[in-house]
Amino acid sequence: MSDVAGSITAMNAIFSTPPRPFDITALFPELAPLARTATRLHPRPGSPTVHDSSVGGPLLWPAGEPWPYCDEPHDSRVTTVVHSPDDVRLLRHDRAAAAERLRLDPEAPQWTPEERATWERLAGRPWFDGPIPLLPVAQLYARDVPFPCPPDADLLQVLWCPFDHEMAHPRTALFWRSSATVTDVLDAPPEPPIVQRDCYLPQPCLFSPEQVTEFPHPGELGEELREQLDDMSRWETIDPARYNTYADDPGELYQNNLSTAPGWKTGGWSSWPRTDPKPRPCPECGTEQVPLLTIASWEWDGGSGTWIAEEERTNPAPPPLGAQDGNFTLIDIIGGYDLQLHVCPASPDHPHIELLP
């Protein structure tokens, strides 16, 4: 696999990450050799085609290639109400209409009788037992987004089963292909009759890729460097106002603002917001796997506000229905987790690893 394929191509509005609060390598030169490039994808609502890199958009899928299904059993006890993808789209449309109605007239009814009737009608969708067609989650063209890929491929397609499996998140499947070989595209791929959770149906988004520099999570650093990061005297040379904000925990300043970017991204370093780092050996050959794609529930949170794009600070656009703190894709994994996909650098044919750190 090549280290990086493709170049950055603007595909939507331009988003720019603010400069980091200060140059961490000036304080800790030992970090400089550990810098890695990550590509923030900045997904924002759009109308992607099969020729776009996207979240939840149509895939450049060969007409003659069978669509993938999940044949494993799905537990009907995990939820009391299920919806079809079209149900979810209709509910999102009605909620968006209600939000706009209230924005224009705060005295307007929160819900109309027609909207309530729709909810009642869709509440009785029966459970489905049988193979489930996978849902498109992301499509990445190497011409748009740098990511590790096989030398004979320029397209990565990520699909998932919209049901929880061993872990409380959907199971993903990766497909690598050469886009030039797809001359006859599948027009109407099958959709699941139901999804376990509405938030497992991605809202279609386009990307605005941007490269940023990342550094390792503290837990992936050597003991000596970790001790230096904990040395308060090393941090006292930065801006006093910023230092005083994090004086009790300079590690938080490093982890939240200087190491790994939040949100959807390719490459860079693995993020460990809730757990300690752990080894990521390839299940087949033992090679340490590298970050491929982060499927994020949020583009930022309360602790990572310095990563909010400049354009959204100065001219913030209304988020799509249900979005909070930049949840533009409407994906939510266990209440705000990220699903990090890692791939074997020795061979893309080896099984990938899903991490929920």
TORKOL-4160 file (C-alpha; in steps of 0.2 Angstrom, whole numbers, padded with zeros to 4 digits, m for minus):
357
<pt num="1" X="0000" Y="0000" Z="0000"/>
<pt num="2" X="0006" Y="0018" Z="m0004"/>
<pt num="3" X="0007" Y="0029" Z="0011"/>
<pt num="4" X="m0004" Y="0043" Z="0003"/>
<pt num="5" X="m0014" Y="0042" Z="m0013"/>
<pt num="6" X="m0022" Y="0057" Z="m0022"/>
<pt num="7" X="m0022" Y="0076" Z="m0018"/>
<pt num="8" X="m0033" Y="0088" Z="m0010"/>
<pt num="9" X="m0048" Y="0094" Z="m0020"/>
<pt num="10" X="m0061" Y="0106" Z="m0014"/>
<pt num="11" X="m0078" Y="0097" Z="m0016"/>
<pt num="12" X="m0089" Y="0108" Z="m0006"/>
<pt num="13" X="m0087" Y="0124" Z="0004"/>
<pt num="14" X="m0070" Y="0128" Z="0010"/>
<pt num="15" X="m0066" Y="0125" Z="0029"/>
<pt num="16" X="m0050" Y="0130" Z="0037"/>
<pt num="17" X="m0045" Y="0123" Z="0054"/>
<pt num="18" X="m0038" Y="0138" Z="0065"/>
<pt num="19" X="m0019" Y="0137" Z="0069"/>
<pt num="20" X="m0016" Y="0127" Z="0085"/>
<pt num="21" X="m0014" Y="0137" Z="0101"/>
<pt num="22" X="0005" Y="0137" Z="0099"/>
<pt num="23" X="0018" Y="0126" Z="0092"/>
<pt num="24" X="0020" Y="0111" Z="0103"/>
<pt num="25" X="0036" Y="0106" Z="0095"/>
<pt num="26" X="0044" Y="0122" Z="0101"/>
<pt num="27" X="0040" Y="0117" Z="0119"/>
<pt num="28" X="0044" Y="0098" Z="0116"/>
<pt num="29" X="0056" Y="0096" Z="0101"/>
<pt num="30" X="0055" Y="0077" Z="0104"/>
<pt num="31" X="0038" Y="0077" Z="0096"/>
<pt num="32" X="0043" Y="0084" Z="0079"/>
<pt num="33" X="0048" Y="0067" Z="0072"/>
<pt num="34" X="0031" Y="0060" Z="0077"/>
<pt num="35" X="0021" Y="0072" Z="0067"/>
<pt num="36" X="0008" Y="0064" Z="0055"/>
<pt num="37" X="m0003" Y="0071" Z="0042"/>
<pt num="38" X="m0022" Y="0068" Z="0044"/>
<pt num="39" X="m0035" Y="0074" Z="0032"/>
<pt num="40" X="m0051" Y="0082" Z="0040"/>
<pt num="41" X="m0065" Y="0078" Z="0029"/>
<pt num="42" X="m0078" Y="0091" Z="0035"/>
<pt num="43" X="m0093" Y="0083" Z="0030"/>
<pt num="44" X="m0108" Y="0095" Z="0026"/>
<pt num="45" X="m0125" Y="0091" Z="0019"/>
<pt num="46" X="m0126" Y="0090" Z="0000"/>
<pt num="47" X="m0132" Y="0080" Z="m0014"/>
<pt num="48" X="m0118" Y="0068" Z="m0019"/>
<pt num="49" X="m0118" Y="0058" Z="m0035"/>
<pt num="50" X="m0109" Y="0041" Z="m0038"/>
<pt num="51" X="m0094" Y="0052" Z="m0044"/>
<pt num="52" X="m0092" Y="0061" Z="m0028"/>
<pt num="53" X="m0083" Y="0057" Z="m0012"/>
<pt num="54" X="m0096" Y="0057" Z="0001"/>
<pt num="55" X="m0105" Y="0051" Z="0017"/>
<pt num="56" X="m0121" Y="0042" Z="0014"/>
<pt num="57" X="m0121" Y="0045" Z="m0005"/>
<pt num="58" X="m0124" Y="0033" Z="m0019"/>
<pt num="59" X="m0109" Y="0022" Z="m0023"/>
<pt num="60" X="m0100" Y="0019" Z="m0040"/>
<pt num="61" X="m0105" Y="0001" Z="m0039"/>
<pt num="62" X="m0103" Y="m0011" Z="m0054"/>
<pt num="63" X="m0120" Y="m0017" Z="m0060"/>
<pt num="64" X="m0114" Y="m0034" Z="m0062"/>
<pt num="65" X="m0107" Y="m0036" Z="m0044"/>
<pt num="66" X="m0119" Y="m0043" Z="m0031"/>
<pt num="67" X="m0124" Y="m0031" Z="m0017"/>
<pt num="68" X="m0117" Y="m0036" Z="0000"/>
<pt num="69" X="m0129" Y="m0042" Z="0013"/>
<pt num="70" X="m0127" Y="m0046" Z="0032"/>
<pt num="71" X="m0133" Y="m0064" Z="0035"/>
<pt num="72" X="m0131" Y="m0064" Z="0054"/>
<pt num="73" X="m0146" Y="m0064" Z="0065"/>
<pt num="74" X="m0152" Y="m0047" Z="0073"/>
<pt num="75" X="m0159" Y="m0046" Z="0090"/>
<pt num="76" X="m0177" Y="m0039" Z="0090"/>
<pt num="77" X="m0176" Y="m0036" Z="0108"/>
<pt num="78" X="m0164" Y="m0021" Z="0107"/>
<pt num="79" X="m0177" Y="m0009" Z="0101"/>
<pt num="80" X="m0196" Y="m0007" Z="0102"/>
<pt num="81" X="m0198" Y="0004" Z="0086"/>
<pt num="82" X="m0190" Y="0002" Z="0070"/>
<pt num="83" X="m0191" Y="0012" Z="0054"/>
<pt num="84" X="m0187" Y="0009" Z="0036"/>
<pt num="85" X="m0174" Y="0021" Z="0028"/>
<pt num="86" X="m0188" Y="0030" Z="0019"/>
<pt num="87" X="m0197" Y="0031" Z="0036"/>
<pt num="88" X="m0182" Y="0040" Z="0043"/>
<pt num="89" X="m0180" Y="0052" Z="0028"/>
<pt num="90" X="m0199" Y="0056" Z="0030"/>
<pt num="91" X="m0197" Y="0059" Z="0049"/>
<pt num="92" X="m0182" Y="0070" Z="0046"/>
<pt num="93" X="m0191" Y="0080" Z="0033"/>
<pt num="94" X="m0206" Y="0083" Z="0045"/>
<pt num="95" X="m0194" Y="0088" Z="0059"/>
<pt num="96" X="m0185" Y="0100" Z="0048"/>
<pt num="97" X="m0201" Y="0108" Z="0043"/>
<pt num="98" X="m0207" Y="0110" Z="0061"/>
<pt num="99" X="m0190" Y="0118" Z="0066"/>
<pt num="100" X="m0191" Y="0130" Z="0051"/>
<pt num="101" X="m0210" Y="0134" Z="0055"/>
<pt num="102" X="m0205" Y="0138" Z="0073"/>
<pt num="103" X="m0190" Y="0148" Z="0068"/>
<pt num="104" X="m0201" Y="0159" Z="0057"/>
<pt num="105" X="m0215" Y="0160" Z="0070"/>
<pt num="106" X="m0211" Y="0155" Z="0088"/>
<pt num="107" X="m0230" Y="0155" Z="0091"/>
<pt num="108" X="m0233" Y="0142" Z="0078"/>
<pt num="109" X="m0239" Y="0124" Z="0083"/>
<pt num="110" X="m0224" Y="0113" Z="0087"/>
<pt num="111" X="m0232" Y="0099" Z="0077"/>
<pt num="112" X="m0246" Y="0099" Z="0065"/>
<pt num="113" X="m0260" Y="0086" Z="0065"/>
<pt num="114" X="m0252" Y="0079" Z="0048"/>
<pt num="115" X="m0235" Y="0077" Z="0056"/>
<pt num="116" X="m0242" Y="0068" Z="0071"/>
<pt num="117" X="m0252" Y="0057" Z="0060"/>
<pt num="118" X="m0236" Y="0052" Z="0051"/>
<pt num="119" X="m0227" Y="0048" Z="0067"/>
<pt num="120" X="m0241" Y="0037" Z="0072"/>
<pt num="121" X="m0242" Y="0028" Z="0055"/>
<pt num="122" X="m0224" Y="0024" Z="0055"/>
<pt num="123" X="m0223" Y="0018" Z="0073"/>
<pt num="124" X="m0229" Y="0001" Z="0069"/>
<pt num="125" X="m0216" Y="m0005" Z="0056"/>
<pt num="126" X="m0214" Y="m0024" Z="0059"/>
<pt num="127" X="m0197" Y="m0032" Z="0063"/>
<pt num="128" X="m0189" Y="m0041" Z="0049"/>
<pt num="129" X="m0179" Y="m0058" Z="0050"/>
<pt num="130" X="m0168" Y="m0061" Z="0035"/>
<pt num="131" X="m0152" Y="m0055" Z="0026"/>
<pt num="132" X="m0150" Y="m0036" Z="0027"/>
<pt num="133" X="m0143" Y="m0026" Z="0013"/>
<pt num="134" X="m0128" Y="m0016" Z="0019"/>
<pt num="135" X="m0130" Y="0003" Z="0019"/>
<pt num="136" X="m0117" Y="0015" Z="0010"/>
<pt num="137" X="m0108" Y="0025" Z="0024"/>
<pt num="138" X="m0094" Y="0033" Z="0014"/>
<pt num="139" X="m0085" Y="0033" Z="m0003"/>
<pt num="140" X="m0068" Y="0040" Z="m0005"/>
<pt num="141" X="m0059" Y="0044" Z="m0021"/>
<pt num="142" X="m0040" Y="0045" Z="m0020"/>
<pt num="143" X="m0041" Y="0060" Z="m0031"/>
<pt num="144" X="m0050" Y="0070" Z="m0018"/>
<pt num="145" X="m0044" Y="0063" Z="m0001"/>
<pt num="146" X="m0027" Y="0056" Z="0003"/>
<pt num="147" X="m0029" Y="0039" Z="0012"/>
<pt num="148" X="m0018" Y="0022" Z="0012"/>
<pt num="149" X="m0024" Y="0012" Z="m0003"/>
<pt num="150" X="m0018" Y="m0002" Z="m0014"/>
<pt num="151" X="m0008" Y="0003" Z="m0029"/>
<pt num="152" X="m0021" Y="m0004" Z="m0041"/>
<pt num="153" X="m0036" Y="0005" Z="m0033"/>
<pt num="154" X="m0041" Y="0023" Z="m0032"/>
<pt num="155" X="m0058" Y="0021" Z="m0023"/>
<pt num="156" X="m0063" Y="0015" Z="m0006"/>
<pt num="157" X="m0081" Y="0011" Z="m0002"/>
<pt num="158" X="m0087" Y="0008" Z="0016"/>
<pt num="159" X="m0104" Y="0000" Z="0020"/>
<pt num="160" X="m0111" Y="m0006" Z="0036"/>
<pt num="161" X="m0125" Y="m0017" Z="0043"/>
<pt num="162" X="m0137" Y="m0004" Z="0052"/>
<pt num="163" X="m0138" Y="m0016" Z="0067"/>
<pt num="164" X="m0128" Y="m0019" Z="0082"/>
<pt num="165" X="m0117" Y="m0034" Z="0082"/>
<pt num="166" X="m0104" Y="m0040" Z="0095"/>
<pt num="167" X="m0101" Y="m0022" Z="0100"/>
<pt num="168" X="m0115" Y="m0009" Z="0101"/>
<pt num="169" X="m0111" Y="m0002" Z="0084"/>
<pt num="170" X="m0114" Y="m0007" Z="0066"/>
<pt num="171" X="m0102" Y="m0019" Z="0057"/>
<pt num="172" X="m0092" Y="m0011" Z="0043"/>
<pt num="173" X="m0086" Y="m0019" Z="0026"/>
<pt num="174" X="m0073" Y="m0011" Z="0015"/>
<pt num="175" X="m0072" Y="m0012" Z="m0004"/>
<pt num="176" X="m0057" Y="m0006" Z="m0014"/>
<pt num="177" X="m0059" Y="m0004" Z="m0033"/>
<pt num="178" X="m0052" Y="0005" Z="m0048"/>
<pt num="179" X="m0065" Y="0018" Z="m0053"/>
<pt num="180" X="m0060" Y="0017" Z="m0071"/>
<pt num="181" X="m0065" Y="m0001" Z="m0072"/>
<pt num="182" X="m0083" Y="0003" Z="m0067"/>
<pt num="183" X="m0092" Y="0007" Z="m0084"/>
<pt num="184" X="m0110" Y="0001" Z="m0080"/>
<pt num="185" X="m0116" Y="0007" Z="m0063"/>
<pt num="186" X="m0129" Y="m0001" Z="m0052"/>
<pt num="187" X="m0144" Y="0011" Z="m0053"/>
<pt num="188" X="m0155" Y="0005" Z="m0038"/>
<pt num="189" X="m0146" Y="m0004" Z="m0025"/>
<pt num="190" X="m0156" Y="m0013" Z="m0012"/>
<pt num="191" X="m0160" Y="m0005" Z="0005"/>
<pt num="192" X="m0163" Y="m0013" Z="0022"/>
<pt num="193" X="m0182" Y="m0015" Z="0025"/>
<pt num="194" X="m0178" Y="m0008" Z="0043"/>
<pt num="195" X="m0164" Y="m0001" Z="0052"/>
<pt num="196" X="m0161" Y="m0003" Z="0071"/>
<pt num="197" X="m0158" Y="0015" Z="0074"/>
<pt num="198" X="m0162" Y="0031" Z="0064"/>
<pt num="199" X="m0145" Y="0037" Z="0068"/>
<pt num="200" X="m0137" Y="0022" Z="0058"/>
<pt num="201" X="m0144" Y="0030" Z="0042"/>
<pt num="202" X="m0131" Y="0043" Z="0036"/>
<pt num="203" X="m0137" Y="0060" Z="0030"/>
<pt num="204" X="m0130" Y="0063" Z="0013"/>
<pt num="205" X="m0115" Y="0074" Z="0014"/>
<pt num="206" X="m0100" Y="0080" Z="0003"/>
<pt num="207" X="m0083" Y="0083" Z="0009"/>
<pt num="208" X="m0071" Y="0098" Z="0011"/>
<pt num="209" X="m0054" Y="0089" Z="0014"/>
<pt num="210" X="m0041" Y="0099" Z="0023"/>
<pt num="211" X="m0024" Y="0092" Z="0029"/>
<pt num="212" X="m0019" Y="0095" Z="0047"/>
<pt num="213" X="m0004" Y="0089" Z="0058"/>
<pt num="214" X="m0007" Y="0077" Z="0072"/>
<pt num="215" X="0004" Y="0071" Z="0086"/>
<pt num="216" X="0001" Y="0054" Z="0096"/>
<pt num="217" X="m0010" Y="0052" Z="0111"/>
<pt num="218" X="0000" Y="0054" Z="0127"/>
<pt num="219" X="m0003" Y="0035" Z="0130"/>
<pt num="220" X="0007" Y="0031" Z="0114"/>
<pt num="221" X="0022" Y="0041" Z="0119"/>
<pt num="222" X="0037" Y="0034" Z="0129"/>
<pt num="223" X="0038" Y="0036" Z="0147"/>
<pt num="224" X="0051" Y="0050" Z="0147"/>
<pt num="225" X="0041" Y="0061" Z="0135"/>
<pt num="226" X="0026" Y="0058" Z="0145"/>
<pt num="227" X="0035" Y="0064" Z="0160"/>
<pt num="228" X="0040" Y="0080" Z="0151"/>
<pt num="229" X="0022" Y="0083" Z="0146"/>
<pt num="230" X="0018" Y="0082" Z="0164"/>
<pt num="231" X="0031" Y="0094" Z="0169"/>
<pt num="232" X="0022" Y="0110" Z="0174"/>
<pt num="233" X="0038" Y="0121" Z="0172"/>
<pt num="234" X="0039" Y="0117" Z="0153"/>
<pt num="235" X="0021" Y="0124" Z="0150"/>
<pt num="236" X="0023" Y="0140" Z="0160"/>
<pt num="237" X="0032" Y="0148" Z="0145"/>
<pt num="238" X="0016" Y="0148" Z="0134"/>
<pt num="239" X="0003" Y="0162" Z="0135"/>
<pt num="240" X="m0001" Y="0165" Z="0153"/>
<pt num="241" X="m0020" Y="0166" Z="0150"/>
<pt num="242" X="m0020" Y="0150" Z="0141"/>
<pt num="243" X="m0009" Y="0141" Z="0153"/>
<pt num="244" X="m0019" Y="0147" Z="0168"/>
<pt num="245" X="m0035" Y="0139" Z="0160"/>
<pt num="246" X="m0026" Y="0122" Z="0160"/>
<pt num="247" X="m0014" Y="0124" Z="0174"/>
<pt num="248" X="m0022" Y="0110" Z="0184"/>
<pt num="249" X="m0021" Y="0098" Z="0169"/>
<pt num="250" X="m0009" Y="0103" Z="0155"/>
<pt num="251" X="m0012" Y="0085" Z="0148"/>
<pt num="252" X="m0029" Y="0091" Z="0143"/>
<pt num="253" X="m0022" Y="0105" Z="0133"/>
<pt num="254" X="m0011" Y="0093" Z="0124"/>
<pt num="255" X="m0024" Y="0079" Z="0121"/>
<pt num="256" X="m0039" Y="0090" Z="0116"/>
<pt num="257" X="m0030" Y="0104" Z="0106"/>
<pt num="258" X="m0013" Y="0098" Z="0101"/>
<pt num="259" X="m0013" Y="0080" Z="0097"/>
<pt num="260" X="m0027" Y="0073" Z="0087"/>
<pt num="261" X="m0041" Y="0082" Z="0077"/>
<pt num="262" X="m0059" Y="0077" Z="0081"/>
<pt num="263" X="m0072" Y="0073" Z="0068"/>
<pt num="264" X="m0072" Y="0063" Z="0051"/>
<pt num="265" X="m0054" Y="0061" Z="0045"/>
<pt num="266" X="m0042" Y="0049" Z="0036"/>
<pt num="267" X="m0024" Y="0045" Z="0042"/>
<pt num="268" X="m0016" Y="0053" Z="0056"/>
<pt num="269" X="m0015" Y="0046" Z="0073"/>
<pt num="270" X="m0027" Y="0035" Z="0082"/>
<pt num="271" X="m0038" Y="0044" Z="0095"/>
<pt num="272" X="m0041" Y="0037" Z="0112"/>
<pt num="273" X="m0054" Y="0049" Z="0121"/>
<pt num="274" X="m0061" Y="0037" Z="0133"/>
<pt num="275" X="m0049" Y="0022" Z="0134"/>
<pt num="276" X="m0030" Y="0019" Z="0135"/>
<pt num="277" X="m0021" Y="0015" Z="0119"/>
<pt num="278" X="m0020" Y="m0004" Z="0115"/>
<pt num="279" X="m0011" Y="m0013" Z="0101"/>
<pt num="280" X="m0018" Y="m0015" Z="0084"/>
<pt num="281" X="m0011" Y="m0030" Z="0076"/>
<pt num="282" X="m0017" Y="m0037" Z="0060"/>
<pt num="283" X="m0028" Y="m0052" Z="0063"/>
<pt num="284" X="m0020" Y="m0061" Z="0049"/>
<pt num="285" X="m0001" Y="m0056" Z="0049"/>
<pt num="286" X="0002" Y="m0047" Z="0065"/>
<pt num="287" X="0008" Y="m0031" Z="0057"/>
<pt num="288" X="0002" Y="m0015" Z="0067"/>
<pt num="289" X="m0013" Y="m0008" Z="0058"/>
<pt num="290" X="m0014" Y="0011" Z="0054"/>
<pt num="291" X="m0028" Y="0023" Z="0054"/>
<pt num="292" X="m0039" Y="0023" Z="0039"/>
<pt num="293" X="m0055" Y="0032" Z="0042"/>
<pt num="294" X="m0063" Y="0039" Z="0057"/>
<pt num="295" X="m0082" Y="0038" Z="0057"/>
<pt num="296" X="m0087" Y="0052" Z="0069"/>
<pt num="297" X="m0103" Y="0056" Z="0079"/>
<pt num="298" X="m0098" Y="0074" Z="0081"/>
<pt num="299" X="m0086" Y="0086" Z="0072"/>
<pt num="300" X="m0081" Y="0094" Z="0089"/>
<pt num="301" X="m0087" Y="0093" Z="0107"/>
<pt num="302" X="m0085" Y="0104" Z="0122"/>
<pt num="303" X="m0067" Y="0100" Z="0125"/>
<pt num="304" X="m0061" Y="0102" Z="0107"/>
<pt num="305" X="m0069" Y="0119" Z="0102"/>
<pt num="306" X="m0052" Y="0125" Z="0095"/>
<pt num="307" X="m0054" Y="0114" Z="0080"/>
<pt num="308" X="m0070" Y="0122" Z="0074"/>
<pt num="309" X="m0067" Y="0129" Z="0057"/>
<pt num="310" X="m0064" Y="0147" Z="0055"/>
<pt num="311" X="m0078" Y="0149" Z="0043"/>
<pt num="312" X="m0091" Y="0142" Z="0055"/>
<pt num="313" X="m0085" Y="0154" Z="0069"/>
<pt num="314" X="m0087" Y="0169" Z="0058"/>
<pt num="315" X="m0102" Y="0164" Z="0048"/>
<pt num="316" X="m0110" Y="0149" Z="0056"/>
<pt num="317" X="m0123" Y="0140" Z="0045"/>
<pt num="318" X="m0138" Y="0132" Z="0053"/>
<pt num="319" X="m0135" Y="0114" Z="0056"/>
<pt num="320" X="m0146" Y="0101" Z="0048"/>
<pt num="321" X="m0160" Y="0094" Z="0058"/>
<pt num="322" X="m0155" Y="0086" Z="0074"/>
<pt num="323" X="m0137" Y="0091" Z="0073"/>
<pt num="324" X="m0129" Y="0097" Z="0088"/>
<pt num="325" X="m0110" Y="0102" Z="0090"/>
<pt num="326" X="m0108" Y="0099" Z="0072"/>
<pt num="327" X="m0116" Y="0082" Z="0070"/>
<pt num="328" X="m0119" Y="0085" Z="0051"/>
<pt num="329" X="m0120" Y="0067" Z="0046"/>
<pt num="330" X="m0134" Y="0063" Z="0059"/>
<pt num="331" X="m0124" Y="0047" Z="0063"/>
<pt num="332" X="m0123" Y="0044" Z="0082"/>
<pt num="333" X="m0113" Y="0029" Z="0089"/>
<pt num="334" X="m0117" Y="0025" Z="0107"/>
<pt num="335" X="m0121" Y="0043" Z="0111"/>
<pt num="336" X="m0106" Y="0052" Z="0104"/>
<pt num="337" X="m0092" Y="0039" Z="0101"/>
<pt num="338" X="m0081" Y="0038" Z="0085"/>
<pt num="339" X="m0079" Y="0022" Z="0075"/>
<pt num="340" X="m0061" Y="0021" Z="0070"/>
<pt num="341" X="m0056" Y="0009" Z="0055"/>
<pt num="342" X="m0038" Y="0003" Z="0054"/>
<pt num="343" X="m0031" Y="m0006" Z="0040"/>
<pt num="344" X="m0016" Y="m0017" Z="0037"/>
<pt num="345" X="m0001" Y="m0008" Z="0028"/>
<pt num="346" X="0005" Y="m0025" Z="0022"/>
<pt num="347" X="m0011" Y="m0030" Z="0013"/>
<pt num="348" X="m0028" Y="m0022" Z="0011"/>
<pt num="349" X="m0035" Y="m0039" Z="0009"/>
<pt num="350" X="m0032" Y="m0043" Z="0027"/>
<pt num="351" X="m0046" Y="m0040" Z="0039"/>
<pt num="352" X="m0048" Y="m0022" Z="0045"/>
<pt num="353" X="m0050" Y="m0018" Z="0064"/>
<pt num="354" X="m0064" Y="m0008" Z="0071"/>
<pt num="355" X="m0060" Y="0002" Z="0087"/>
<pt num="356" X="m0073" Y="0011" Z="0098"/>
<pt num="357" X="m0060" Y="0019" Z="0110"/>
